[in-house]
Amino acid sequence: MMRAKQKPKPNAPPRPLFSCGFFRRCTQSVLSPTSPHQQPRRKPNTATTSSSSSSSTSTSQSFTQWRFPHHLDQTPSTAPPPPAPARPPPLPVATTLQETYQIAELHLASVSESDKLLALQLLERVVVPDPPSDPTCPPGLMRGLVSCLRSNRIVTAKYVTKILLALCLAECNRRVAVEAGAARAMVETAAGLENSAVERALAALELMCTTAEGAAEVRAHAMTVPAMVAVMARLAGRGREYAISILAVVYGRGGAFSGEEIMVAPAEEVARAVALALEGECTARGRRKGAHLLKTLEEYGRLDLSQNGT
């Protein structure tokens, strides 16, 4: 009996090289050269890609737009500026000049510079426009003014010299000013004052010299002549006139040539300074006083001014 013809067996797939499941999977992958059929590469899903891209973009945008909480996002505010210093309370309103003197004296005795300045401004408003002849300035108030003059402050000296000049226009206040030390203070501070202030100070000092106490105080001070010579060279007009008048008090009747023991500069140096001052700008009264002073220096100082070129 004839054997039935056996059908040829189809080619069996090649046996995997490895029996391990892990390596068998690797050999059947697309990249394996032993795989009979290469799996076509899948086209990326546009919808999925676009959705993932948009999702990534939205995530990125949401990340960049994300902000810290409101209380952390605010910029720290700068510290508030310190409060302005409290202004001193205004002075009480005075109805009489005596009350004005009392209020000013009280504030000049204060340790606060603002209180002193308020008192000086009050006195300037009341006393300077209409200098009073009565009542007499209290000694305590005059001592407060002298203390302010010695403080060497420009603003204070401006007010004090105005007030002292206005007060010394009244004869009753000149002796009070001398006893409070005003004449000595003006001699010692004249060199450091501004031109306008020193001019007013010398005018008040000349008025004090009309009293016997004031003239004696000026003559006895060792700084009077050097200070007046320095100021005379620096000022002009009325300031120079006042300085010559005070020098005339020192060298005039009852002064340096009257036999008193007074420490003054040599007469020749003073005469040269006065002559130079008269060559510049000076008032008519200052020229008359200067000429009289030169004559006094020549007679009592035994000087021959014509030979010295004066």
C-alpha positions in Angstrom: 0.0 0.0 0.0 1.3 3.1 -1.0 2.1 5.6 1.6 0.1 8.7 1.5 2.3 11.5 0.6 3.1 13.6 3.6 2.4 17.2 3.2 5.6 19.3 3.7 5.6 21.0 7.1 5.7 24.7 7.0 9.0 26.2 8.1 8.9 26.5 11.8 9.9 29.8 13.3 13.5 29.8 14.4 14.0 28.7 17.9 14.8 31.6 20.2 18.3 31.8 21.2 17.4 32.1 24.9 14.8 30.4 26.8 14.7 33.2 29.3 11.5 35.3 28.9 13.4 38.5 29.2 15.8 37.9 26.4 13.2 36.2 24.3 11.2 39.4 24.3 14.3 41.3 23.3 14.9 39.0 20.3 11.4 39.6 19.1 11.6 43.3 19.2 11.7 45.5 16.2 15.4 46.1 16.6 16.2 42.3 16.6 17.7 41.1 13.4 16.2 37.6 14.0 12.6 38.8 14.0 10.8 37.7 10.8 8.5 40.6 10.6 9.4 44.1 11.5 6.7 45.9 13.1 6.0 49.2 11.4 6.6 52.3 13.4 3.5 53.8 14.7 2.8 57.3 13.7 2.5 59.4 16.7 -1.0 60.4 17.5 -1.4 64.0 16.6 -4.3 64.5 19.0 -2.4 62.9 21.8 0.8 64.9 21.0 -1.1 68.2 20.7 -3.0 67.5 23.8 0.1 66.6 25.7 1.9 69.7 24.2 -1.0 72.0 25.1 -1.1 70.4 28.5 2.7 71.0 28.9 2.3 74.6 27.7 -0.6 75.2 30.0 1.4 73.7 32.8 4.4 75.9 31.9 2.2 79.0 31.7 0.4 78.1 34.9 3.8 77.7 36.5 5.2 81.0 35.3 1.9 82.7 36.2 1.9 81.2 39.6 2.6 83.8 42.3 3.3 83.8 46.0 0.5 84.5 48.3 -0.6 88.1 48.6 1.0 88.8 51.9 4.4 87.7 50.6 4.1 89.4 47.3 3.9 92.9 48.7 7.1 94.9 48.8 8.2 95.7 52.3 7.3 99.2 53.1 9.9 101.6 54.3 10.0 102.7 57.9 7.9 105.8 58.6 9.9 109.0 59.0 10.6 110.1 62.5 8.1 112.6 63.8 9.0 116.2 63.6 10.2 117.7 66.9 7.5 119.4 68.8 7.5 123.2 68.4 7.7 125.0 71.7 4.5 126.5 72.9 3.9 130.1 72.1 4.7 132.7 74.7 1.7 134.1 76.6 0.4 137.4 75.4 1.6 140.3 77.5 -0.5 143.4 77.9 2.1 145.7 79.4 5.9 146.2 78.9 6.5 145.1 82.5 4.8 141.8 81.7 6.8 141.4 78.5 10.0 141.9 80.6 8.9 139.2 83.1 8.0 136.7 80.4 11.2 137.2 78.5 13.3 137.0 81.7 11.7 133.7 82.6 12.4 132.2 79.2 16.0 133.5 79.0 16.7 131.7 82.3 15.6 128.4 80.7 18.1 125.8 79.5 16.2 125.4 76.2 17.7 127.3 73.3 14.2 127.5 71.6 12.8 129.2 74.7 15.6 131.7 74.6 15.1 132.4 71.0 11.3 132.9 71.5 12.1 135.4 74.3 14.6 137.4 72.0 12.0 137.5 69.2 9.4 138.8 71.6 11.7 141.5 72.9 12.6 142.4 69.3 9.0 142.9 68.3 8.1 145.0 71.4 11.3 146.9 72.2 13.1 147.6 68.9 10.3 149.4 66.9 9.5 151.8 69.8 12.4 151.9 72.3 10.9 152.5 75.8 12.1 155.0 78.3 10.1 153.5 81.1 10.0 151.2 83.0 13.7 150.3 83.6 14.8 147.0 82.3 15.0 144.4 85.2 18.6 143.4 86.1 17.8 139.7 85.6 16.6 140.3 82.1 19.8 142.3 81.3 21.9 139.5 82.6 20.1 137.1 80.4 20.8 139.2 77.4 24.5 139.4 78.2 24.6 135.7 78.6 23.1 135.2 75.2 25.6 137.6 73.7 28.5 135.6 75.1 27.1 132.4 73.6 28.8 133.3 70.3 25.8 132.3 68.2 25.2 134.4 65.0 21.4 134.3 65.3 21.4 135.1 69.0 23.9 138.0 68.6 21.7 139.5 65.9 18.7 139.8 68.2 20.7 140.7 71.4 22.6 143.6 69.8 19.3 145.1 68.5 17.6 144.8 71.9 20.6 146.2 73.8 20.9 149.2 71.5 17.2 149.9 71.8 17.3 149.6 75.6 20.4 151.7 76.0 18.7 154.6 74.2 17.0 155.1 77.5 19.5 156.6 80.0 18.0 154.7 82.9 19.0 151.4 81.2 22.6 152.2 80.6 23.8 151.8 84.1 21.8 148.6 84.4 23.6 147.2 81.3 27.0 148.1 82.6 26.3 146.5 86.0 25.1 143.4 84.2 28.5 143.2 82.4 27.2 144.3 78.9 30.2 146.7 78.3 32.8 144.0 79.1 30.9 141.4 77.0 30.8 143.7 74.0 34.5 144.5 74.2 35.3 140.8 74.4 33.0 139.6 71.6 33.3 142.5 69.2 35.9 140.8 67.0 33.8 137.7 66.4 30.5 139.4 65.5 29.3 140.0 62.0 29.6 143.6 60.6 26.0 144.6 61.2 25.9 143.1 64.7 29.3 144.6 65.8 28.1 148.0 64.5 25.0 147.9 66.7 27.1 146.6 69.6 29.6 149.5 69.4 26.7 152.0 69.2 25.3 150.6 72.4 28.8 150.6 74.0 29.3 154.2 73.1 26.0 155.0 74.9 27.2 153.0 78.0 30.4 155.1 78.0 28.3 158.2 78.7 28.0 156.9 82.2 30.9 157.1 84.6 30.7 153.4 85.3 30.6 152.5 81.6 33.6 154.7 80.7 35.6 153.3 83.7 34.8 149.7 82.6 35.9 150.3 79.0 39.2 152.0 80.1 40.1 149.3 82.5 39.7 146.5 80.0 43.0 145.5 78.4 41.2 144.3 75.2 39.4 147.6 74.5 42.1 149.3 72.4 43.2 146.2 70.4 39.6 145.3 69.7 38.6 148.8 68.6 41.7 149.1 66.3 40.8 145.8 64.7 37.2 146.7 64.2 38.0 150.2 63.0 40.1 148.7 60.2 37.3 146.2 59.3 34.3 148.5 59.3 33.4 151.7 57.5 30.9 154.5 57.9 29.1 154.5 61.3 30.9 151.4 62.6 34.3 153.2 62.2 32.8 156.3 63.8 31.7 154.3 66.9 35.1 152.6 67.3 36.9 156.0 67.1 34.5 157.4 69.8 35.3 154.5 72.1 39.0 155.1 71.6 38.4 158.8 72.4 36.9 157.6 75.7 40.0 155.6 76.5 42.5 158.4 75.6 40.3 161.4 76.4 39.7 163.3 79.7 40.0 160.9 82.6 41.6 158.3 80.4 45.1 157.1 79.6 46.7 160.5 79.9 45.1 161.5 83.2 47.6 159.7 85.4 45.5 156.5 85.9 47.1 153.1 85.8 45.5 151.9 82.5 47.0 149.2 80.2 46.6 150.6 76.7 48.4 150.2 73.4 51.2 152.7 72.6 49.9 156.0 71.4 51.9 156.0 68.2 50.3 152.7 67.0 46.8 154.0 67.8 47.5 157.3 66.0 48.6 155.4 62.9 45.5 153.2 62.9 43.2 156.2 63.4 44.9 158.1 60.6 44.5 155.2 58.2 40.8 154.9 59.2 40.2 158.6 58.4 41.7 158.1 55.0 38.9 155.6 54.2 35.1 155.9 54.3 34.0 157.6 57.5 31.2 159.8 58.6 31.6 163.5 59.3 31.1 163.0 63.0 33.7 160.2 62.9 36.2 162.5 61.1 35.7 165.2 63.8 36.2 162.7 66.6 39.2 161.2 64.8 40.9 164.6 64.3 40.3 165.4 68.0 41.7 162.0 69.0 44.9 162.6 66.9 45.4 166.0 68.5 45.0 164.4 72.0 47.5 161.7 71.1 50.0 164.3 69.8 49.7 166.6 72.8 49.6 164.2 75.7 51.6 161.4 74.0 54.4 163.7 73.0 54.1 162.6 69.4 55.1 164.5 66.3 52.7 163.1 63.8 53.9 165.3 61.0 57.3 163.6 61.1 55.7 160.2 61.0 53.9 161.0 57.8 50.5 161.1 59.5 
